[in-house]
Amino acid sequence: MVGMQEDAELDYAKMKDFLSFYAERYLKADGLAPDKQPITCLEALEKKSMKLASNGLRQAIHDCVEMSLHFDHAEVEKLDSQLRSRGIVTLSELRRRYSKSYAKIMKRSQIKSETEYYLVRNVLHDPTEKSPEERKLLERLISDYEAA
């Protein structure tokens, strides 16, 4: 049980690092009061309840993933590279974990648009560990889309 709690705490810290990095660059919070900034709000939740903070962080990450779906391939690669160089979980990995779009693609086993193509391609080329089955499916989806 202790190992699982340590994993959860490590995962939480990695996700918080991502939110901090992403918020500084992409969330237009300039006009927000200091106590309304995303990380400040999260830290206030941490003092009340780590369960609430964890749920809030998960929702914030989900929102970041959904907001980033319009990013072009080059932007995602640049962001992933910046995150990776700082030891922070990449956007591509978070898209794999949290994106409704990614889940739909995997469920239907077909890429239907260029946007979906780049989402799958970024996930495949992100060095985060994937099962051999997932990697094989991603490669097939890309190959099928490119052949169409």
N, CA and C of each residue as an Amber inpcrd file, in Angstrom:
protein
   444
   0.8170000  -1.1940000   0.0000000   0.0000000   0.0000000   0.0000000
   0.8630000   1.2610000   0.0000000   1.9770000   1.2190000   0.7240000
   2.8540000   2.3820000   0.7910000   3.4050000   2.6850000  -0.6000000
   3.8050000   1.6760000  -1.3590000   4.3260000   1.8710000  -2.7060000
   3.3210000   2.5620000  -3.6040000   2.0640000   2.1710000  -3.4900000
   1.0180000   2.7900000  -4.3080000   0.8320000   4.2550000  -3.9260000
   0.8910000   4.5520000  -2.6280000   0.7410000   5.9350000  -2.1800000
   1.9130000   6.7810000  -2.6730000   3.1250000   6.2210000  -2.6190000
   4.2970000   6.9410000  -3.1160000   4.1780000   7.2040000  -4.6120000
   3.6800000   6.2080000  -5.3760000   3.4700000   6.3850000  -6.8110000
   2.4660000   7.4950000  -7.0660000   1.3830000   7.5100000  -6.2980000
   0.3510000   8.5400000  -6.4630000   0.9170000   9.9270000  -6.1540000
   1.7350000  10.0120000  -5.1150000   2.3390000  11.3000000  -4.7610000
   3.3200000  11.7660000  -5.8300000   4.0860000  10.8320000  -6.3840000
   5.0280000  11.1630000  -7.4510000   4.2660000  11.6080000  -8.6980000
   3.2110000  10.8800000  -9.0450000   2.3840000  11.2330000 -10.1910000
   1.7640000  12.6160000  -9.9910000   1.2890000  12.8890000  -8.7880000
   0.7020000  14.1920000  -8.4710000   1.7450000  15.2920000  -8.6750000
   2.9400000  15.0760000  -8.1830000   4.0020000  16.0860000  -8.3070000
   4.3430000  16.3350000  -9.7830000   4.4000000  15.2620000 -10.5780000
   4.6950000  15.4090000 -12.0080000   3.5910000  16.1860000 -12.7180000
   2.3540000  15.8900000 -12.3680000   1.2270000  16.5770000 -12.9930000
   1.1970000  18.0490000 -12.5700000   1.5230000  18.3100000 -11.3270000
   1.5570000  19.6960000 -10.8440000   2.6500000  20.4690000 -11.5760000
   3.8030000  19.8310000 -11.7940000   4.8840000  20.4690000 -12.5550000
   4.3970000  20.8160000 -13.9670000   3.6650000  19.8740000 -14.5800000
   3.1370000  20.1420000 -15.9180000   2.1880000  21.3390000 -15.8900000
   1.2560000  21.3400000 -14.9400000   0.2790000  22.4250000 -14.8690000
   0.9790000  23.7740000 -14.6870000   1.9760000  23.8090000 -13.8480000
   2.7160000  25.0430000 -13.6150000   3.3790000  25.5340000 -14.9060000
   4.0640000  24.6260000 -15.5930000   4.7480000  24.9650000 -16.8460000
   3.7450000  25.4180000 -17.9060000   2.6710000  24.6600000 -18.0720000
   1.6630000  24.9520000 -19.0880000   0.9480000  26.2730000 -18.7830000
   0.5900000  26.4750000 -17.5280000  -0.1430000  27.6860000 -17.1390000
   0.6830000  28.9400000 -17.4110000   1.9830000  28.8750000 -17.1280000
   2.8570000  30.0280000 -17.3620000   2.8960000  30.4210000 -18.8320000
   2.7620000  29.4450000 -19.7160000   2.9210000  29.7060000 -21.1400000
   1.6230000  29.8470000 -21.9170000   0.5660000  29.1720000 -21.4730000
  -0.6310000  29.0990000 -22.3040000  -1.9150000  29.6070000 -21.6590000
  -1.9890000  29.6230000 -20.3630000  -3.2310000  30.0660000 -19.7260000
  -3.1480000  31.5660000 -19.4950000  -4.0600000  32.2690000 -20.0640000
  -4.0670000  33.7290000 -19.9640000  -4.5910000  34.1330000 -18.5860000
  -3.6910000  34.1030000 -17.6160000  -4.0720000  34.3900000 -16.2380000
  -3.4970000  35.7270000 -15.7700000  -2.9930000  36.5150000 -16.7180000
  -2.3590000  37.7900000 -16.3610000  -3.2880000  38.7020000 -15.5570000
  -4.5600000  38.7400000 -15.9350000  -5.5080000  39.6260000 -15.2770000
  -6.0680000  39.0710000 -13.9810000  -5.7300000  37.8230000 -13.6610000
  -6.2470000  37.2080000 -12.4370000  -5.4780000  37.6900000 -11.2150000
  -6.2030000  37.8410000 -10.1430000  -5.5590000  38.1770000  -8.8680000
  -4.5930000  37.0460000  -8.4990000  -3.5180000  37.3470000  -7.7740000
  -2.5470000  36.3070000  -7.4070000  -3.1830000  35.0850000  -6.7400000
  -4.2190000  35.3010000  -5.9360000  -4.8430000  34.1650000  -5.2460000
  -5.7730000  33.3620000  -6.1600000  -5.9530000  33.7940000  -7.4000000
  -6.7980000  33.0770000  -8.3630000  -5.9750000  32.3590000  -9.4370000
  -4.6520000  32.4690000  -9.3650000  -3.7820000  31.7840000 -10.3210000
  -3.9310000  30.2660000 -10.1270000  -3.8090000  29.4830000 -11.2110000
  -4.0490000  28.0390000 -11.1100000  -3.2520000  27.3240000 -10.0160000
  -1.9590000  27.5540000  -9.9530000  -1.1420000  26.8480000  -8.9520000
  -1.4770000  27.3250000  -7.5420000  -1.7490000  28.5980000  -7.3800000
  -2.1270000  29.1320000  -6.0600000  -3.4220000  28.4910000  -5.5830000
  -4.3860000  28.3670000  -6.4870000  -5.6640000  27.7200000  -6.1380000
  -5.4420000  26.2550000  -5.7700000  -4.5930000  25.5760000  -6.5400000
  -4.3040000  24.1740000  -6.2580000  -3.6430000  24.0230000  -4.8900000
  -2.7090000  24.8900000  -4.5790000  -2.0270000  24.8070000  -3.2910000
  -2.9760000  25.1100000  -2.1290000  -3.9480000  25.9840000  -2.3420000
  -4.9630000  26.2350000  -1.3160000  -5.8070000  24.9750000  -1.0930000
  -6.1300000  24.2810000  -2.1840000  -6.8730000  23.0140000  -2.0600000
  -6.0550000  21.9670000  -1.3190000  -4.7560000  21.9310000  -1.5680000
  -3.8850000  20.9610000  -0.9040000  -3.9600000  21.1080000   0.6160000
  -4.0790000  22.3330000   1.0740000  -4.1400000  22.5820000   2.5220000
  -5.4540000  22.0900000   3.1160000  -6.5010000  22.0880000   2.3070000
  -7.8120000  21.6240000   2.7810000  -7.9450000  20.1130000   2.6860000
  -7.5840000  19.5770000   1.5100000  -7.7770000  18.1480000   1.2730000
  -6.9630000  17.7260000   0.0600000  -6.0790000  16.7600000   0.2390000
  -5.2990000  16.2630000  -0.8910000  -6.2000000  15.5480000  -1.8990000
  -7.2660000  14.9540000  -1.4300000  -8.1950000  14.2950000  -2.3600000
  -8.8470000  15.3460000  -3.2640000  -9.2920000  16.4560000  -2.6810000
  -9.8680000  17.5400000  -3.4890000  -8.8230000  18.1190000  -4.4350000
  -7.6130000  18.3000000  -3.9360000  -6.5350000  18.8450000  -4.7600000
  -6.2270000  17.9030000  -5.9260000  -6.1850000  16.6170000  -5.6420000
  -5.9120000  15.6330000  -6.6820000  -7.0020000  15.6500000  -7.7530000
  -8.2470000  15.7200000  -7.3200000  -9.3580000  15.7950000  -8.2790000
  -9.2860000  17.0860000  -9.0920000  -8.9810000  18.1890000  -8.4360000
  -8.8590000  19.4730000  -9.1210000  -7.7180000  19.4760000 -10.1240000
  -6.5910000  18.8880000  -9.7360000  -5.4400000  18.8150000 -10.6370000
  -5.7740000  17.9580000 -11.8510000  -6.4200000  16.8300000 -11.6130000
  -6.8010000  15.9500000 -12.7200000  -7.7120000  16.6910000 -13.7090000
  -8.6680000  17.4620000 -13.1890000  -9.5690000  18.2280000 -14.0540000
  -8.8070000  19.3250000 -14.8040000  -7.8860000  19.9780000 -14.1320000
  -7.0890000  21.0250000 -14.7810000  -6.2360000  20.4340000 -15.9080000
  -5.6500000  19.2710000 -15.6710000  -4.8430000  18.6080000 -16.6970000
  -5.7350000  18.2220000 -17.8770000  -6.9010000  17.6830000 -17.5830000
  -7.8520000  17.3300000 -18.6380000  -8.1850000  18.5690000 -19.4760000
  -8.4300000  19.7000000 -18.8160000  -8.7420000  20.9480000 -19.5240000
  -7.5580000  21.3910000 -20.3960000  -6.3410000  21.2770000 -19.8720000
  -5.1520000  21.6410000 -20.6540000  -5.0420000  20.7610000 -21.9000000
  -5.2740000  19.4740000 -21.7270000  -5.2050000  18.5410000 -22.8590000
  -6.2370000  18.9270000 -23.9160000  -7.4550000  19.1680000 -23.4940000
  -8.5100000  19.5240000 -24.4500000  -8.2160000  20.8770000 -25.1070000
  -7.7020000  21.8510000 -24.3460000  -7.3650000  23.1660000 -24.9130000
  -6.2270000  23.0630000 -25.9290000  -5.3830000  22.0740000 -25.7730000
  -4.2050000  21.9610000 -26.6370000  -4.4850000  21.2140000 -27.9330000
  -5.6740000  20.7130000 -28.1200000  -5.9470000  19.9050000 -29.3080000
  -5.7950000  20.7020000 -30.6030000  -5.8790000  22.0170000 -30.5380000
  -5.7040000  22.8400000 -31.7420000  -4.2330000  23.1220000 -32.0580000
  -3.3200000  22.7520000 -31.1600000  -1.8980000  22.9860000 -31.4030000
  -1.4690000  22.1950000 -32.6380000  -0.6420000  22.8060000 -33.4830000
  -0.1430000  22.0470000 -34.6270000   0.9930000  21.1270000 -34.1590000
   1.3590000  20.2350000 -35.0530000   2.3550000  19.2080000 -34.7430000
   3.6650000  19.8140000 -34.2330000   4.1280000  20.8660000 -34.8930000
   5.4030000  21.4950000 -34.4970000   5.3200000  22.0800000 -33.0880000
   4.1850000  22.6720000 -32.7490000   4.0020000  23.2500000 -31.4110000
   4.0530000  22.1550000 -30.3400000   3.3990000  21.0250000 -30.6190000
   3.4040000  19.9170000 -29.6530000   4.8140000  19.3670000 -29.4930000
   5.5160000  19.1870000 -30.5950000   6.8860000  18.6740000 -30.5120000
   7.7820000  19.6190000 -29.7150000   7.6310000  20.9220000 -29.9470000
   8.4350000  21.9180000 -29.2280000   8.1190000  21.8740000 -27.7270000
   6.8300000  21.8540000 -27.4010000   6.4140000  21.8110000 -25.9970000
   6.8960000  20.5220000 -25.3350000   6.7110000  19.3830000 -26.0170000
   7.1760000  18.1010000 -25.4660000   8.6750000  18.1420000 -25.1900000
   9.4330000  18.7100000 -26.1110000  10.8800000  18.7980000 -25.9400000
  11.2400000  19.6580000 -24.7270000  10.5680000  20.7940000 -24.5720000
  10.8150000  21.6680000 -23.4220000  10.4610000  20.9480000 -22.1160000
   9.3410000  20.2700000 -22.1090000   8.9140000  19.5440000 -20.9040000
   9.9010000  18.4190000 -20.5800000  10.2440000  17.6320000 -21.5880000
  11.1490000  16.5000000 -21.3960000  12.4930000  16.9760000 -20.8550000
  13.0070000  18.1010000 -21.3660000  14.3190000  18.5950000 -20.9190000
  14.2950000  19.0330000 -19.4530000  13.1090000  19.3130000 -18.9260000
  12.9620000  19.7130000 -17.5220000  12.5110000  18.5430000 -16.6370000
  12.3840000  17.3650000 -17.2340000  11.9540000  16.1900000 -16.4770000
  10.4760000  16.2160000 -16.1330000   9.6790000  16.9280000 -16.9510000
   8.2360000  17.0440000 -16.7170000   7.5100000  16.1540000 -17.7270000
   6.4360000  15.5420000 -17.2990000   5.6370000  14.6900000 -18.1800000
   5.2120000  15.4970000 -19.4110000   5.2570000  14.8550000 -20.5930000
   4.9750000  15.5640000 -21.8460000   3.4800000  15.6940000 -22.1120000
   3.1590000  16.6690000 -22.9480000   1.7760000  16.8450000 -23.3780000
   1.2980000  15.6110000 -24.1270000   2.1420000  15.0360000 -24.9660000
   1.7410000  13.8450000 -25.7170000   1.3650000  12.6990000 -24.7890000
   2.1360000  12.5190000 -23.7120000   1.8030000  11.4640000 -22.7480000
   0.4850000  11.7820000 -22.0520000   0.2720000  13.0240000 -21.6910000
  -0.9870000  13.3910000 -21.0290000  -2.1620000  13.2590000 -21.9810000
  -1.9570000  13.5480000 -23.2470000  -3.0190000  13.3320000 -24.2330000
  -3.3710000  11.8510000 -24.2900000  -2.3590000  11.0120000 -24.2530000
  -2.5980000   9.5600000 -24.2760000  -3.4400000   9.1430000 -23.0750000
  -3.1540000   9.7180000 -21.9220000  -3.8630000   9.3450000 -20.6910000
  -5.2570000   9.9560000 -20.5800000  -5.4250000  11.2150000 -21.0150000
  -6.6290000  11.9660000 -20.6760000  -7.5030000  12.4150000 -21.8410000
  -7.0310000  12.3170000 -23.0540000  -7.7770000  12.8790000 -24.1730000
  -8.9610000  12.0140000 -24.5770000 -10.1220000  12.6260000 -24.6220000
 -11.3130000  11.9320000 -25.1210000 -11.1240000  11.5920000 -26.5920000
 -10.4880000  12.4880000 -27.3310000 -10.2460000  12.2590000 -28.7590000
  -9.3770000  11.0220000 -28.9580000  -8.3230000  10.9080000 -28.1690000
  -7.4320000   9.7540000 -28.2770000  -8.1980000   8.4680000 -27.9400000
  -9.0070000   8.5150000 -26.9080000  -9.7920000   7.3420000 -26.5190000
 -10.7390000   6.9220000 -27.6470000 -11.3570000   7.9030000 -28.3100000
 -12.2670000   7.5890000 -29.4210000 -11.5190000   6.9390000 -30.5830000
 -10.3490000   7.4760000 -30.8990000  -9.5430000   6.9110000 -31.9840000
  -9.1920000   5.4630000 -31.6670000  -8.7410000   5.2280000 -30.4480000
  -8.3410000   3.8780000 -30.0570000  -9.5410000   2.9260000 -30.0660000
 -10.6910000   3.4160000 -29.6580000 -11.8850000   2.5630000 -29.6220000
 -12.3230000   2.1760000 -31.0370000 -12.3040000   3.1310000 -31.9560000
 -12.7640000   2.8400000 -33.3170000 -11.6600000   2.2490000 -34.1860000
 -10.4130000   2.3220000 -33.7040000  -9.2530000   1.7940000 -34.4320000
  -9.1190000   2.3990000 -35.8260000  -9.3530000   3.7130000 -35.9000000
  -9.2290000   4.3940000 -37.1890000  -8.9870000   5.8820000 -36.9550000
  -8.1010000   6.4330000 -37.7620000  -7.8430000   7.8710000 -37.7610000
  -8.7180000   8.4810000 -38.8550000  -9.4620000   9.5250000 -38.5000000
 -10.3940000  10.1110000 -39.4610000  -9.9960000  11.4900000 -39.9750000
  -8.9760000  12.1180000 -39.3970000  -8.6120000  13.4630000 -39.8340000
  -7.1230000  13.6980000 -39.6180000  -6.6480000  14.7830000 -40.2090000
  -5.2400000  15.1510000 -40.0450000  -4.9270000  15.4790000 -38.5770000
  -5.8690000  16.1220000 -37.8960000  -5.6840000  16.4390000 -36.4770000
  -5.5080000  15.1510000 -35.6750000  -6.3500000  14.1660000 -35.9290000
  -6.2240000  12.8750000 -35.2370000  -4.9010000  12.1990000 -35.6080000
  -4.5070000  12.3130000 -36.8620000  -3.2420000  11.7280000 -37.3160000
  -2.0720000  12.2630000 -36.4880000  -2.0080000  13.5750000 -36.3340000
  -0.8970000  14.1600000 -35.5820000  -0.9850000  13.8390000 -34.0910000
  -2.1830000  13.7340000 -33.5630000  -2.3360000  13.3280000 -32.1660000
  -1.7350000  11.9350000 -31.9730000  -2.1130000  10.9960000 -32.8240000
  -1.6160000   9.6180000 -32.7180000  -0.1050000   9.5850000 -32.9700000
   0.3440000  10.3250000 -33.9480000   1.7780000  10.3570000 -34.2680000
   2.5980000  10.8970000 -33.0980000   2.1140000  11.9810000 -32.4790000
   2.8310000  12.5410000 -31.3250000   2.8750000  11.5560000 -30.1670000
   1.7790000  10.8650000 -29.9340000   1.7460000   9.8740000 -28.8560000
   2.7250000   8.7480000 -29.1610000   2.7190000   8.2640000 -30.3980000
   3.6210000   7.1660000 -30.7740000   5.0820000   7.5610000 -30.5970000
   5.4340000   8.7640000 -31.0260000   6.8380000   9.1750000 -30.9940000
   7.2850000   9.7400000 -29.6460000   6.3560000   9.9330000 -28.7260000
   6.7380000  10.3420000 -27.3830000   7.4300000   9.1420000 -26.7320000
   8.5820000   9.3560000 -26.0750000   9.3310000   8.2160000 -25.5300000
   8.7060000   7.5630000 -24.2910000   7.5770000   8.0740000 -23.8260000
   6.9260000   7.4610000 -22.6730000   6.5630000   6.0150000 -23.0050000
   6.7480000   5.1480000 -22.0420000   6.5320000   3.7210000 -22.2650000
   5.0890000   3.4130000 -22.6470000   4.9610000   2.5690000 -23.6730000
   3.6650000   2.0700000 -24.1140000   3.7780000   0.5530000 -24.2280000
   2.6640000  -0.1150000 -24.1020000   2.7070000  -1.5660000 -24.2650000
   3.0120000  -1.8950000 -25.7300000   3.5870000  -3.0700000 -25.9840000
   3.8470000  -3.4580000 -27.3770000   2.5620000  -3.4620000 -28.2220000
   1.4520000  -3.8530000 -27.6040000   0.1730000  -3.8840000 -28.3270000
  -0.2680000  -2.4800000 -28.7180000  -0.1480000  -1.5230000 -27.7780000
  -0.5410000  -0.1530000 -28.0790000   0.3580000   0.4240000 -29.1700000
   1.6550000   0.1920000 -29.0720000   2.5970000   0.6960000 -30.0750000
   2.2590000   0.1270000 -31.4580000   1.9840000  -1.1650000 -31.5070000
   1.6570000  -1.8170000 -32.7820000   0.3690000  -1.2330000 -33.3730000
  -0.6420000  -1.0180000 -32.5320000  -1.8960000  -0.4350000 -33.0010000
  -1.6670000   0.9820000 -33.5250000  -0.9130000   1.7960000 -32.8000000
  -0.6330000   3.1590000 -33.2420000   0.0810000   3.1570000 -34.5900000
   1.0560000   2.2670000 -34.7450000   1.7770000   2.1760000 -36.0190000
   0.8380000   1.7800000 -37.1540000  -0.0630000   0.8440000 -36.8900000
  -1.0230000   0.4150000 -37.9090000  -1.9750000   1.5400000 -38.2730000
  -2.4750000   2.2650000 -37.2610000  -3.3880000   3.3730000 -37.5240000
  -2.7260000   4.4270000 -38.4160000  -1.4880000   4.7530000 -38.1080000
  -0.7500000   5.7470000 -38.8960000  -0.5270000   5.2370000 -40.3170000
  -0.1030000   3.9920000 -40.4370000   0.1510000   3.3960000 -41.7500000
  -1.1300000   3.3800000 -42.5900000  -2.2440000   2.9830000 -41.9900000
  -3.5210000   2.9460000 -42.7110000  -3.9330000   4.3400000 -43.1630000
  -3.7530000   5.3320000 -42.2950000  -4.1390000   6.7050000 -42.6380000
  -3.2610000   7.2370000 -43.7760000  -1.9600000   6.9790000 -43.6900000
  -1.0450000   7.4760000 -44.7150000  -1.2840000   6.7920000 -46.0630000
  -1.7670000   5.5440000 -46.0410000  -2.0160000   4.7980000 -47.2760000
  -3.3390000   5.2040000 -47.9440000  -4.2230000   5.8220000 -47.1740000
  -5.5580000   6.1640000 -47.7090000  -5.5060000   7.3460000 -48.6640000
